Amino acid sequence: MKTYAIGDVQGCHARMTELVASIRAACPEPELIFVGDLVNRGPASLDTLRQIRAFGDMANVVLGNHDLHLLAIANGIRKPHRSDTLQEILDAPDREELLDWLRHRPLALFKRGHLLVHAGVLPQWTAQQTVALAHEVESVLRGPDWVDFLAEMYGNTPARWDDGLQGADRLRCIVNGLTRTRFCSPDGTMDFTSVESADAASEGHLPWFDVPGRRTGDVVVVFGHWSTMGLTLRPNLIGLDTGCVWGGKLTAVRLEDRAVLQVACPQYRRPGHA
């Protein structure tokens, strides 16, 4: 069995179906790992969520910021953005089953020597620590107080990880590191002001994966979230968000040999109309 990591689908169900068909033509029984942002901004978030859930054991998922956004909206924690395409999920007869399935997905996975997350990994974290910290959040999301956690999840502070963080501050920092971060300072302080390409860091910051001494430099980190960066293949890095919802492509990379499969996508969103 071969493992294929798939970038941000964001509700582009038809393109996802096309890509998975191409994967299964090459490997009839693949393992699929979606690196988050299954839903939102594309035209068919409900169909996308239903399909990935229906894949069953064939598919794994790590949660992205849009997936958490859906959970927050569904529980009255956040108001919908004008660009959201989530209402069909909220109105669906199987809404509760889908949301319950979603909140039980992990935030990080370690597979075949690859660490898979949605956005990034703070430079202070090892791969083992990243999975353990992700599990702290997962345990709360899967527990009885998960809605209370969603109410405390949003915010940009603390911006720098410290092993002594506790409570909501600790969990928020973990979530931001795994689902939102792009740039940080050399000491690991996250910067959320820029969403541009990796060479457009604000002064004193750099992409999280270029921080000297990053402690996950000894494994391959696989991530999405950064559509302006596009497909990125480095010895210890695979970036998969190729802007499907922006008229780019939906991308899968086979982890065993880095074979790339892509499908072209219509432009559902235009920059400046996010």
Sine and cosine of phi, psi and omega as CSV:
sin_phi,cos_phi,sin_psi,cos_psi,sin_omega,cos_omega
0.00,0.00,0.72,-0.69,0.02,-1.00
-0.98,-0.22,0.46,-0.89,-0.05,-1.00
-0.93,-0.37,0.79,-0.61,0.00,-1.00
-0.88,-0.47,0.85,-0.53,0.11,-0.99
-1.00,-0.03,0.72,-0.70,-0.10,-0.99
-0.86,-0.51,0.71,-0.71,-0.04,-1.00
-0.96,0.26,-0.11,-0.99,-0.11,-0.99
-0.86,0.52,0.90,-0.45,0.00,-1.00
-0.99,0.11,-0.68,0.73,0.06,-1.00
0.78,0.62,0.69,0.72,0.09,-1.00
0.99,0.17,0.18,0.98,0.02,-1.00
-1.00,0.02,0.95,0.30,-0.17,-0.99
-0.89,0.45,-0.69,0.72,-0.05,-1.00
-0.89,0.46,-0.65,0.76,0.00,-1.00
-0.94,0.35,-0.60,0.80,0.05,-1.00
-0.89,0.45,-0.69,0.72,0.01,-1.00
-0.87,0.49,-0.67,0.75,0.03,-1.00
-0.90,0.44,-0.70,0.72,-0.01,-1.00
-0.91,0.41,-0.69,0.72,0.00,-1.00
-0.91,0.42,-0.58,0.82,0.07,-1.00
-0.89,0.46,-0.65,0.76,0.05,-1.00
-0.90,0.43,-0.65,0.76,0.04,-1.00
-0.89,0.46,-0.71,0.70,-0.07,-1.00
-0.95,0.30,-0.37,0.93,0.12,-0.99
-0.92,0.38,-0.56,0.83,0.02,-1.00
-1.00,0.08,-0.52,0.86,-0.06,-1.00
-0.55,-0.84,0.98,-0.18,-0.12,-0.99
-0.86,0.51,-0.47,0.88,-0.02,-1.00
-0.80,-0.60,0.94,0.35,-0.03,-1.00
-0.99,0.14,0.24,-0.97,0.28,-0.96
-0.97,-0.22,0.82,-0.58,0.00,-1.00
-0.96,-0.28,0.71,-0.70,0.11,-0.99
-0.79,-0.61,0.91,-0.41,0.03,-1.00
-1.00,-0.01,0.78,-0.63,-0.12,-0.99
-1.00,-0.04,0.56,0.83,0.17,-0.99
1.00,-0.09,0.15,-0.99,-0.15,-0.99
0.82,0.58,0.86,0.51,0.08,-1.00
-0.92,0.39,-0.53,0.85,-0.19,-0.98
-0.82,-0.57,0.24,-0.97,0.22,-0.98
1.00,-0.02,0.67,-0.74,0.01,-1.00
0.99,0.13,-0.56,0.83,0.10,-0.99
-0.99,0.15,0.04,-1.00,-0.18,-0.98
-1.00,0.06,-0.18,0.98,-0.16,-0.99
-0.62,-0.79,0.87,0.49,-0.03,-1.00
-0.91,0.42,-0.63,0.78,-0.02,-1.00
-0.90,0.43,-0.75,0.66,0.01,-1.00
-0.88,0.47,-0.61,0.79,0.02,-1.00
-0.89,0.45,-0.75,0.66,-0.03,-1.00
-0.90,0.44,-0.69,0.73,0.03,-1.00
-0.88,0.48,-0.68,0.73,-0.07,-1.00
-0.92,0.40,-0.71,0.70,-0.03,-1.00
-0.91,0.42,-0.64,0.76,0.08,-1.00
-0.88,0.48,-0.64,0.77,-0.03,-1.00
-0.94,0.35,-0.34,0.94,0.07,-1.00
-0.88,0.48,-0.38,0.92,0.04,-1.00
0.88,0.47,-0.73,-0.68,-0.09,-1.00
-0.93,0.36,-0.21,0.98,0.02,-1.00
-0.94,0.35,-0.39,0.92,-0.13,-0.99
-0.84,-0.55,0.66,-0.75,0.21,-0.98
-0.90,-0.43,0.36,-0.93,-0.05,-1.00
-0.65,-0.76,0.63,-0.78,0.32,-0.95
-0.93,-0.37,0.62,-0.78,-0.09,-1.00
-0.96,0.29,0.63,-0.78,0.10,-0.99
-0.93,-0.37,0.07,-1.00,-0.05,-1.00
-0.90,0.44,-0.56,0.83,0.02,-1.00
-0.95,0.33,-0.53,0.85,0.05,-1.00
-0.92,0.38,-0.68,0.73,0.08,-1.00
-0.91,0.41,-0.59,0.81,0.05,-1.00
-0.86,0.51,-0.67,0.74,0.05,-1.00
-0.86,0.51,-0.73,0.68,0.01,-1.00
-0.87,0.49,-0.63,0.78,-0.01,-1.00
-0.93,0.37,-0.67,0.74,0.03,-1.00
-0.90,0.44,-0.69,0.72,-0.05,-1.00
-0.88,0.47,-0.39,0.92,-0.03,-1.00
-0.95,-0.32,0.26,0.96,0.09,-1.00
0.96,0.29,0.27,0.96,-0.02,-1.00
-0.99,0.12,-0.58,0.82,-0.01,-1.00
-0.80,-0.59,0.48,-0.88,0.12,-0.99
-1.00,-0.01,0.55,-0.84,0.03,-1.00
-0.88,0.47,0.57,-0.82,0.16,-0.99
-0.99,0.13,0.37,-0.93,-0.02,-1.00
-0.91,0.42,-0.37,0.93,-0.01,-1.00
-1.00,-0.06,-0.02,1.00,-0.04,-1.00
-0.92,0.38,0.57,-0.82,0.10,-1.00
-0.82,-0.57,0.79,0.61,-0.13,-0.99
-0.94,-0.35,-0.14,0.99,-0.14,-0.99
-0.88,0.48,-0.58,0.82,-0.02,-1.00
-0.89,0.45,-0.52,0.86,0.09,-1.00
-0.94,0.35,-0.70,0.71,-0.04,-1.00
-0.90,0.44,-0.46,0.89,-0.01,-1.00
-1.00,-0.08,-0.05,1.00,-0.13,-0.99
-0.96,0.29,0.57,-0.82,0.03,-1.00
-0.91,0.42,-0.42,0.91,0.03,-1.00
-0.98,-0.20,0.39,0.92,-0.03,-1.00
-0.78,0.62,-0.78,0.62,-0.11,-0.99
-0.91,0.41,-0.62,0.79,0.05,-1.00
-0.90,0.44,-0.67,0.75,0.00,-1.00
-0.92,0.39,-0.69,0.72,-0.02,-1.00
-0.93,0.37,-0.60,0.80,0.04,-1.00
-0.91,0.42,-0.67,0.74,0.07,-1.00
-0.88,0.48,-0.68,0.73,-0.07,-1.00
-0.90,0.44,-0.69,0.73,-0.07,-1.00
-0.95,0.33,-0.19,0.98,0.06,-1.00
-1.00,-0.09,0.10,1.00,0.06,-1.00
-0.99,0.17,0.45,-0.89,0.02,-1.00
-0.98,0.21,0.19,-0.98,0.12,-0.99
-0.97,-0.26,-0.18,0.98,0.05,-1.00
-0.43,-0.90,0.55,-0.83,0.06,-1.00
-0.69,-0.72,0.54,-0.84,0.13,-0.99
-0.87,-0.49,0.92,-0.40,-0.08,-1.00
-0.70,-0.71,0.80,-0.60,0.13,-0.99
0.78,0.63,0.69,0.72,0.02,-1.00
0.97,0.23,0.17,0.99,0.00,-1.00
-0.90,-0.44,0.70,-0.71,0.11,-0.99
-0.99,-0.17,0.89,-0.47,-0.07,-1.00
-0.94,-0.33,0.82,-0.58,0.03,-1.00
-0.65,-0.76,0.13,-0.99,0.02,-1.00
-0.99,0.17,-0.81,0.59,-0.16,-0.99
-0.94,-0.35,-0.79,0.62,-0.09,-1.00
-0.11,-0.99,-0.08,-1.00,0.01,-1.00
-0.69,-0.73,0.77,-0.64,0.01,-1.00
-0.91,0.41,0.60,-0.80,-0.15,-0.99
-0.90,0.43,-0.34,0.94,0.01,-1.00
-0.97,0.23,-0.26,0.97,-0.13,-0.99
-1.00,-0.04,0.68,-0.73,0.24,-0.97
-0.99,0.15,0.18,-0.98,0.05,-1.00
-0.88,0.48,-0.69,0.72,-0.01,-1.00
-0.89,0.45,-0.67,0.74,0.01,-1.00
-0.92,0.40,-0.62,0.78,0.01,-1.00
-0.85,0.53,-0.73,0.69,0.00,-1.00
-0.90,0.43,-0.63,0.77,0.00,-1.00
-0.92,0.40,-0.67,0.74,0.02,-1.00
-0.92,0.39,-0.65,0.76,0.07,-1.00
-0.85,0.53,-0.63,0.77,-0.02,-1.00
-0.91,0.42,-0.51,0.86,0.07,-1.00
-0.86,0.50,-0.70,0.72,0.02,-1.00
-0.94,0.35,-0.67,0.74,0.00,-1.00
-0.85,0.53,-0.64,0.77,-0.02,-1.00
-0.89,0.46,-0.61,0.79,0.03,-1.00
-0.95,0.30,-0.70,0.72,0.01,-1.00
-0.87,0.50,-0.51,0.86,-0.03,-1.00
-1.00,-0.01,-0.06,1.00,-0.09,-1.00
-0.99,-0.15,-0.05,-1.00,-0.10,-1.00
-0.95,0.32,-0.32,0.95,-0.07,-1.00
-0.97,-0.24,0.43,0.90,-0.13,-0.99
-0.91,0.41,-0.55,0.84,0.02,-1.00
-0.94,0.35,-0.63,0.78,0.08,-1.00
-0.87,0.49,-0.63,0.78,0.04,-1.00
-0.89,0.46,-0.69,0.73,0.01,-1.00
-0.84,0.54,-0.58,0.81,-0.01,-1.00
-0.92,0.38,-0.36,0.93,-0.01,-1.00
-0.95,-0.30,0.04,1.00,-0.17,-0.98
-0.98,0.21,-0.45,0.89,-0.16,-0.99
-1.00,-0.01,0.57,-0.82,0.01,-1.00
0.67,-0.74,0.35,-0.94,-0.07,-1.00
-0.99,-0.17,0.09,1.00,-0.01,-1.00
-0.83,-0.55,0.49,-0.87,-0.13,0.99
-0.94,0.35,0.61,-0.80,-0.07,-1.00
-1.00,0.06,-0.21,0.98,-0.02,-1.00
-0.79,-0.61,0.69,-0.72,-0.02,-1.00
-0.95,0.33,0.62,-0.78,0.15,-0.99
-0.62,-0.78,0.74,-0.67,-0.02,-1.00
-0.87,0.50,-0.36,0.93,-0.01,-1.00
-1.00,0.08,-0.05,1.00,0.03,-1.00
-0.86,0.51,0.57,-0.82,-0.02,-1.00
-0.70,-0.72,0.28,-0.96,0.14,-0.99
0.87,0.50,-0.60,-0.80,-0.08,-1.00
-0.89,0.46,-0.59,0.81,0.01,-1.00
-0.88,0.48,-0.67,0.74,0.00,-1.00
-0.89,0.45,-0.76,0.65,-0.04,-1.00
-0.91,0.41,-0.63,0.77,0.02,-1.00
-0.90,0.44,-0.66,0.75,0.01,-1.00
-0.90,0.43,-0.63,0.78,0.04,-1.00
-0.90,0.44,-0.73,0.68,0.00,-1.00
-0.87,0.50,-0.71,0.70,-0.01,-1.00
-0.89,0.45,-0.65,0.76,0.02,-1.00
-0.89,0.45,-0.65,0.76,-0.10,-1.00
-1.00,0.07,-0.47,0.88,-0.14,-0.99
-0.87,-0.49,-0.12,0.99,-0.07,-1.00
-0.76,-0.65,-0.44,0.90,-0.21,-0.98
-0.93,0.36,0.61,-0.79,0.18,-0.98
-0.79,-0.61,-0.78,0.62,-0.05,-1.00
-0.90,-0.43,0.50,-0.86,0.15,-0.99
-0.46,-0.89,0.22,-0.97,0.05,-1.00
-0.99,0.13,0.19,-0.98,0.01,-1.00
-0.84,0.54,-0.41,0.91,0.03,-1.00
-1.00,-0.01,0.11,0.99,0.07,-1.00
1.00,-0.02,0.18,0.98,0.04,-1.00
-0.97,0.24,0.86,-0.50,-0.07,-1.00
-0.95,0.30,0.60,-0.80,0.06,-1.00
-0.85,-0.53,0.86,-0.51,-0.04,-1.00
-0.96,-0.27,0.22,0.97,-0.09,-1.00
-0.99,0.11,-0.34,0.94,-0.06,-1.00
-0.87,-0.50,0.68,-0.73,0.08,-1.00
-0.84,-0.54,0.28,0.96,-0.08,-1.00
-0.99,0.17,-0.15,-0.99,-0.04,-1.00
-0.91,0.41,0.22,-0.98,-0.15,-0.99
-0.90,0.44,-0.35,0.94,0.00,-1.00
-1.00,-0.05,0.21,0.98,-0.05,-1.00
-0.90,-0.44,0.58,0.81,-0.01,-1.00
-0.92,0.39,0.55,-0.83,0.11,-0.99
-0.95,0.32,0.26,-0.97,-0.09,-1.00
-0.84,0.54,0.75,-0.67,0.04,-1.00
1.00,0.09,0.09,1.00,-0.02,-1.00
-0.80,-0.60,0.28,-0.96,0.03,-1.00
-0.44,-0.90,0.29,-0.96,0.03,-1.00
-0.83,0.56,0.60,-0.80,-0.08,-1.00
-0.81,0.58,-0.54,0.84,-0.07,-1.00
-0.99,0.16,-0.15,0.99,0.03,-1.00
-0.98,-0.18,0.06,1.00,0.02,-1.00
-0.91,0.42,0.82,-0.57,0.01,-1.00
-0.85,0.52,0.70,-0.71,0.04,-1.00
0.98,0.20,0.22,0.98,0.04,-1.00
-0.77,0.63,0.77,-0.64,-0.18,-0.98
-0.99,0.16,-0.08,1.00,0.14,-0.99
-0.98,-0.19,0.30,0.95,0.03,-1.00
-0.92,0.38,-0.23,0.97,-0.04,-1.00
-1.00,-0.06,0.02,1.00,0.08,-1.00
-0.77,-0.63,0.19,-0.98,0.09,-1.00
-1.00,-0.02,0.86,-0.52,0.06,-1.00
-0.99,-0.11,0.78,-0.63,0.01,-1.00
-0.92,-0.39,0.77,-0.64,-0.10,-0.99
-0.48,-0.88,0.19,-0.98,0.08,-1.00
-0.83,-0.55,-0.72,-0.70,0.23,-0.97
0.97,0.24,-0.42,0.91,-0.22,-0.98
-0.88,-0.47,0.97,0.23,-0.13,-0.99
-0.92,0.40,-0.50,0.87,-0.01,-1.00
-0.95,0.32,-0.22,0.98,0.04,-1.00
-1.00,0.01,-0.49,0.87,0.02,-1.00
0.96,0.29,-0.13,-0.99,-0.02,-1.00
-0.88,0.47,0.80,-0.60,-0.03,-1.00
-0.77,-0.64,0.85,-0.53,0.01,-1.00
-0.81,-0.59,0.94,-0.33,0.08,-1.00
-0.81,-0.58,0.22,-0.98,0.00,-1.00
-0.81,0.59,-0.59,0.81,-0.03,-1.00
-0.86,-0.52,0.48,0.87,-0.10,-1.00
-0.40,-0.92,0.71,-0.71,0.15,-0.99
-0.73,-0.69,0.93,-0.37,0.07,-1.00
-0.98,-0.20,0.82,-0.58,-0.23,-0.97
-0.92,-0.39,-0.15,0.99,-0.05,-1.00
-0.99,0.16,0.96,-0.27,-0.01,-1.00
-0.94,-0.35,0.48,0.88,0.20,-0.98
0.93,0.36,0.67,0.74,-0.01,-1.00
-0.79,0.61,-0.76,0.65,-0.10,-1.00
-0.95,0.32,-0.28,0.96,-0.01,-1.00
-0.99,-0.10,0.16,0.99,-0.02,-1.00
1.00,-0.03,0.29,0.96,0.05,-1.00
-1.00,-0.03,-0.82,-0.58,-0.02,-1.00
-0.71,-0.71,0.36,-0.93,0.20,-0.98
-0.97,-0.23,0.78,-0.62,-0.21,-0.98
-0.86,-0.51,0.64,-0.77,0.19,-0.98
-0.81,-0.58,0.61,-0.79,0.08,-1.00
-0.82,-0.58,0.78,-0.62,0.06,-1.00
-0.98,0.19,0.86,-0.51,-0.16,-0.99
-0.92,0.38,-0.49,0.87,-0.07,-1.00
-0.92,0.39,-0.56,0.83,-0.07,-1.00
-0.64,-0.77,0.08,1.00,0.04,-1.00
0.91,0.42,0.42,0.91,0.16,-0.99
-0.89,0.46,0.68,-0.74,-0.08,-1.00
-0.94,-0.34,0.77,-0.63,0.14,-0.99
-0.86,-0.51,0.70,-0.72,-0.03,-1.00
-0.62,-0.78,0.47,-0.88,0.18,-0.98
-0.78,-0.63,0.62,-0.79,0.03,-1.00
-0.97,0.23,0.51,-0.86,-0.11,-0.99
-0.80,-0.60,0.58,-0.82,0.16,-0.99
-0.91,0.42,0.32,-0.95,0.01,-1.00
-1.00,-0.03,0.98,-0.19,0.01,-1.00
-1.00,0.06,-0.42,0.91,0.01,-1.00
-0.74,-0.67,0.58,-0.82,0.05,-1.00
-0.93,-0.38,0.62,-0.78,0.06,-1.00
-0.79,0.61,0.68,-0.73,-0.06,-1.00
1.00,-0.01,-0.18,0.98,0.05,-1.00
-0.83,-0.56,0.57,0.82,-0.08,-1.00
-0.95,0.31,0.00,0.00,0.00,0.00
